[in-house]
Amino acid sequence: MTPIPSSTLLEALNWRYATKKFDPKKKIPADIWAVLEHALVLTPSSTGLQPWKFLIIADPAVKARLVPASWDQSQPADCSHFVVFAVRKNLGTDHVDRHLARTAEVRGVPVESLAYFRQMITGAVEKARAEGRLDLWQAHQVYIALGNFMTAAALLGVDTCPMEGFEPPKYDEILGLAGTDFTATVACAAGYRAADDKYATTKKVRFKPEDVIVRI
């Protein structure tokens, strides 16, 4: 792999912002979107469990239905693609075994050879369950996917807007998640900024590096 220039990464991160107004006429090309979907798939997760589903909503009718459940924010309707990050609730050994079966398939090893790894993962899962933090632990993984997606999008010149401002139960109902093992946790609109989005030229405000970076 040839690393990209460091200036390219910083330029992309400075260029991106939480887009408030998308141009509904501009759509993300299929080849670019395919790369962004693959970026989601390649997201790392704790012990590799990938406790998520990524719902890609491009149907205008469905996107429009999400607006009232998003505190009437327009991004779901106006963006090109709307991604809903759903987390696996009450994750159990069935999900662990599914992950290990996939590991054995990809790496060409007997699933029995992963017995110690299985013991380690199930031990961590059950400890988290007993401590009442299992769902929170898994939800944290979804935010890794969100950050990965937004950075990948910026590098490809695609605008994004992360969104927690919505009603998960209503999203679950609209998207067919109600009654399943998954629930909507966070979302991200993706597309291209409108020419008159005033926030596109607003200076980015961050604390100074010395206020947030601690070198030990």
C-alpha positions as CSV (number, residue, x, y, z in Angstrom):
1,M,0.0,0.0,0.0
2,T,1.2,3.5,-0.8
3,P,0.4,5.9,2.0
4,I,-1.5,9.1,1.0
5,P,0.4,12.4,1.7
6,S,-0.3,13.6,5.2
7,S,-1.4,16.9,3.7
8,T,-4.2,15.1,1.8
9,L,-5.6,13.7,5.0
10,L,-5.5,17.0,6.9
11,E,-7.0,18.8,3.9
12,A,-9.9,16.4,3.8
13,L,-10.5,16.7,7.6
14,N,-10.4,20.5,7.4
15,W,-12.8,20.4,4.4
16,R,-15.5,18.3,6.0
17,Y,-18.1,19.7,8.4
18,A,-21.5,18.6,9.7
19,T,-23.4,19.5,6.5
20,K,-26.7,21.1,7.5
21,K,-28.1,21.5,4.0
22,F,-27.6,19.0,1.2
23,D,-28.3,19.5,-2.5
24,P,-31.1,16.9,-3.2
25,K,-30.2,17.0,-6.9
26,K,-26.7,15.7,-6.4
27,K,-26.3,11.9,-6.0
28,I,-23.2,10.0,-5.0
29,P,-21.9,8.0,-8.0
30,A,-22.4,4.2,-7.7
31,D,-18.6,3.5,-7.8
32,I,-17.9,6.0,-5.0
33,W,-20.8,4.7,-2.9
34,A,-19.6,1.1,-3.3
35,V,-16.2,2.1,-1.8
36,L,-18.0,3.8,1.1
37,E,-20.0,0.7,1.8
38,H,-16.9,-1.4,1.8
39,A,-15.3,1.1,4.2
40,L,-18.2,0.3,6.6
41,V,-17.6,-3.4,6.2
42,L,-13.9,-3.0,6.9
43,T,-14.5,-1.1,10.2
44,P,-12.6,-2.6,13.2
45,S,-14.5,-3.7,16.3
46,S,-13.7,-5.1,19.7
47,T,-12.7,-8.8,19.4
48,G,-13.9,-8.5,15.8
49,L,-17.5,-9.1,16.7
50,Q,-19.0,-6.5,14.3
51,P,-22.2,-6.1,16.4
52,W,-24.0,-4.1,13.7
53,K,-26.0,-3.7,10.6
54,F,-25.7,-0.7,8.3
55,L,-29.1,0.3,6.8
56,I,-28.6,2.2,3.5
57,I,-31.6,4.3,2.7
58,A,-31.8,5.8,-0.8
59,D,-35.5,5.4,-1.5
60,P,-36.9,9.0,-1.4
61,A,-40.2,7.8,0.1
62,V,-38.5,6.1,3.1
63,K,-36.1,9.0,3.6
64,A,-39.1,11.4,3.7
65,R,-40.8,9.2,6.4
66,L,-37.6,9.5,8.6
67,V,-37.8,13.4,8.7
68,P,-40.6,13.6,11.3
69,A,-38.8,11.0,13.4
70,S,-35.6,13.1,13.1
71,W,-37.0,16.2,14.8
72,D,-38.0,17.5,11.4
73,Q,-34.4,17.9,10.3
74,S,-34.1,17.9,6.5
75,Q,-30.9,16.0,6.0
76,P,-32.5,12.5,5.8
77,A,-34.7,13.6,2.9
78,D,-32.2,15.8,1.0
79,C,-29.0,13.8,1.2
80,S,-28.1,11.2,-1.5
81,H,-27.7,8.2,0.9
82,F,-28.8,8.0,4.5
83,V,-27.0,5.4,6.7
84,V,-28.6,4.2,9.9
85,F,-26.2,2.4,12.2
86,A,-28.0,-0.3,14.1
87,V,-26.5,-2.2,17.0
88,R,-27.0,-5.8,18.0
89,K,-28.9,-5.9,21.4
90,N,-28.2,-8.5,24.1
91,L,-25.5,-10.1,22.0
92,G,-25.1,-13.8,22.8
93,T,-23.1,-16.9,22.0
94,D,-25.0,-17.3,18.7
95,H,-23.4,-14.1,17.4
96,V,-20.0,-15.2,18.7
97,D,-20.2,-18.5,16.9
98,R,-21.3,-16.8,13.7
99,H,-18.2,-14.7,13.9
100,L,-15.9,-17.7,14.6
101,A,-17.5,-19.6,11.7
102,R,-16.7,-16.7,9.4
103,T,-13.2,-16.5,10.8
104,A,-12.6,-20.2,10.1
105,E,-14.0,-19.8,6.6
106,V,-11.9,-16.8,5.7
107,R,-8.6,-18.1,7.2
108,G,-9.1,-21.7,6.2
109,V,-8.7,-23.2,9.6
110,P,-11.0,-25.6,11.5
111,V,-13.4,-23.8,13.8
112,E,-12.3,-26.2,16.6
113,S,-8.9,-24.5,16.5
114,L,-10.6,-21.3,17.7
115,A,-11.8,-22.8,20.9
116,Y,-9.6,-20.7,23.2
117,F,-10.5,-17.6,21.3
118,R,-14.2,-18.5,21.7
119,Q,-13.7,-18.9,25.4
120,M,-12.0,-15.5,25.7
121,I,-14.7,-13.7,23.8
122,T,-17.7,-15.4,25.5
123,G,-16.0,-14.7,28.9
124,A,-15.8,-11.0,28.0
125,V,-19.4,-10.9,26.8
126,E,-20.8,-12.7,29.8
127,K,-18.8,-10.4,32.2
128,A,-20.2,-7.4,30.4
129,R,-23.7,-8.8,30.6
130,A,-23.4,-9.5,34.3
131,E,-22.2,-6.0,34.9
132,G,-25.1,-4.5,32.9
133,R,-22.9,-2.9,30.3
134,L,-23.1,-5.3,27.3
135,D,-25.4,-3.2,25.1
136,L,-23.4,-0.1,25.9
137,W,-20.2,-1.8,25.0
138,Q,-21.5,-2.9,21.7
139,A,-23.1,0.5,21.0
140,H,-19.6,2.0,21.4
141,Q,-18.4,-0.1,18.5
142,V,-21.0,1.5,16.2
143,Y,-19.3,4.9,16.7
144,I,-16.0,3.5,15.4
145,A,-17.9,2.7,12.2
146,L,-19.4,6.2,12.1
147,G,-16.0,7.8,12.4
148,N,-14.5,5.5,9.8
149,F,-17.3,6.2,7.4
150,M,-17.0,10.0,7.8
151,T,-13.3,10.0,7.3
152,A,-13.5,7.8,4.2
153,A,-16.2,10.0,2.8
154,A,-14.2,13.2,3.4
155,L,-11.2,11.6,1.5
156,L,-13.5,10.9,-1.4
157,G,-15.0,14.4,-1.4
158,V,-18.4,13.3,0.0
159,D,-20.2,15.4,2.6
160,T,-21.6,13.9,5.7
161,C,-23.7,14.9,8.8
162,P,-23.7,12.5,11.8
163,M,-27.1,12.5,13.6
164,E,-28.2,11.4,17.0
165,G,-31.2,13.7,16.8
166,F,-33.9,11.1,16.1
167,E,-36.3,8.8,17.8
168,P,-34.9,5.3,17.7
169,P,-38.3,3.5,18.3
170,K,-39.8,5.3,15.3
171,Y,-36.7,4.6,13.2
172,D,-36.9,0.9,14.2
173,E,-40.6,0.8,13.2
174,I,-40.1,2.5,9.8
175,L,-37.0,0.5,8.9
176,G,-38.4,-2.9,10.0
177,L,-36.0,-3.3,13.0
178,A,-38.8,-3.4,15.6
179,G,-39.0,-6.9,17.1
180,T,-35.5,-7.8,15.9
181,D,-32.2,-8.1,17.6
182,F,-31.1,-4.7,16.3
183,T,-32.0,-1.1,17.1
184,A,-31.0,2.2,15.5
185,T,-28.3,3.9,17.4
186,V,-26.9,6.7,15.3
187,A,-27.2,7.9,11.7
188,C,-25.3,9.7,9.0
189,A,-26.5,11.6,6.0
190,A,-24.1,11.5,3.0
191,G,-24.2,13.5,-0.3
192,Y,-23.1,16.9,-1.4
193,R,-23.5,20.3,0.3
194,A,-25.9,22.8,-1.1
195,A,-24.3,25.9,-2.5
196,D,-26.1,28.1,0.0
197,D,-25.3,26.1,3.1
198,K,-23.7,28.9,5.2
199,Y,-22.0,26.4,7.5
200,A,-19.7,25.3,4.6
201,T,-17.6,28.5,5.0
202,T,-17.9,28.9,8.7
203,K,-14.5,28.5,10.4
204,K,-14.0,25.2,12.2
205,V,-13.7,25.7,15.9
206,R,-11.4,23.3,17.8
207,F,-9.4,23.7,21.0
208,K,-5.7,24.3,20.5
209,P,-3.6,21.1,20.2
210,E,-1.8,21.8,23.5
211,D,-5.2,21.9,25.2
212,V,-6.2,18.4,24.2
213,I,-3.0,16.5,23.3
214,V,-1.1,15.2,26.3
215,R,2.3,13.7,25.6
216,I,3.6,11.3,28.3
